[in-house]
């Protein structure tokens, strides 16, 4: 269970995520990029506990996502030290690419959900809900 991109994260500000059970897919059919979040309970968290869209600025979300992705990737590269069932693969998130609000919002909220559910700390921040 993880946030795992098929290829890369992409800006999809004009598209809403497609919800299927506990899967959130963020994709743009015109590109090769998508993020798929598969984790039981994430949709429930997203719509019942997460701060609403617009609560955080896009800059805030981008800055936190860079920190969280870097920590996530470091853990994914060290399966003997960190639970490889939690950190299945690295996330290809380039801070120089503008992914848009929706992608950053969903990715940020997955990291918050992940930290709360699995009692992990990615970076020096305690997640807020």
N, C-alpha and C positions, 0 to 999 in steps of 0.2 A: 504494500500500500504506500503510494507515494505520489508526489507531483512529478510526472514524468513526461517530458516532451518527446514527441515522435521524432522531430527534427530540430526545430528551434521555436522559440516563442515568437508570436507575431502580433502586430497591432491589429486589433479588430474592433476599434471603437465604434464602427457602424453596425456591428453584429452583436447580438446578445448571445450568451452561451446557450448551447443546447443541453437540456437536462434529460438524462436517461437514468432512472433509478438513482444510485449514488455516484453517478459519473457526471462530471462537468467537462464538456469539450469546448475549447475556445479555438476557433479555426477561421481561416479565410480561404475559401475554395480556390481563389486565384493564385495562391502561393503554395509553397511546399511546407509551410510552417503550421504547427498546432501544439497546443498543450492539452493533455488529457489528465484530469484529476480523478482518480478512482480511490475512494476511501469511504467506507460505510459511515454515515453520519455527517459527512461534510455538507451536503445540501441542507440538511436540517439546521446545522450550525450557521450556514451562510444566511439563511432566511429567518432565523429566530434569534441569533445572538450577535452576529457580526454588525459592526457599525454600518449604517446605510451608505449607499453610493453618494459621493459628494462630501462625506464627513471629513475625509482626509484629502489633502491636495495631491495632485499627481506627483509633484516633486517629492513629497513625503513618502509616498508609496514606492517610487523608484529608488530612493535612497535606502529605505529599509530592505527592499527586495535585493539590492546589490549585496548588502551585508548578509542577509539570510542565504542567498544563493551561494556566496563564497564559502560560508560555513558548511552548508549542505554538501557542496562539492568536495570540500576537504574531507568530510566524513565518508562520503561515498568512495573516495580513493583509499580509505583505510578500513577495509572490512574486518580486519582482525581486531581493531580497536573499537569500532562502532558497529552497532547491530546492522548487519547487511540486509536484514528483512525490513528495516526502516528506510535505509538509504540505498535503494536498489540501483540507481544510476545517477549520473551527473545531469545537471540542468544547464543547457546552453542558453544563457541569458547575457546579452551584450549590452552594457550600460550606454553604449554609443548609439544604440538603435532606439528609436521612439516607438514603443509598443502600444501606446495609448492608455487611456484611463482604465478601461474595462479589464484588459489583460493584467495590468499592475494591481488593480483592485482584487481580482480573483486570486492571483498568485500570493499577494500579501495575506489575504484572509486564509488561504490554505496553510501558509506558514504559521499563522496564529493558531488555527485549529490543530495542526500537527503538534505544536509545542504543548498545548494544553492537554490534548488527548494522550500523547505518549510521554508526557513529563520530560520533555527535552528543552534545552535552551540553545537557540541559534543566535549567536551574537550576545551582546550585553544587555538586551532589552527584555523586560518581562512583558509578555503579550497583554494587550488591553482589549477587553470586550465591552 
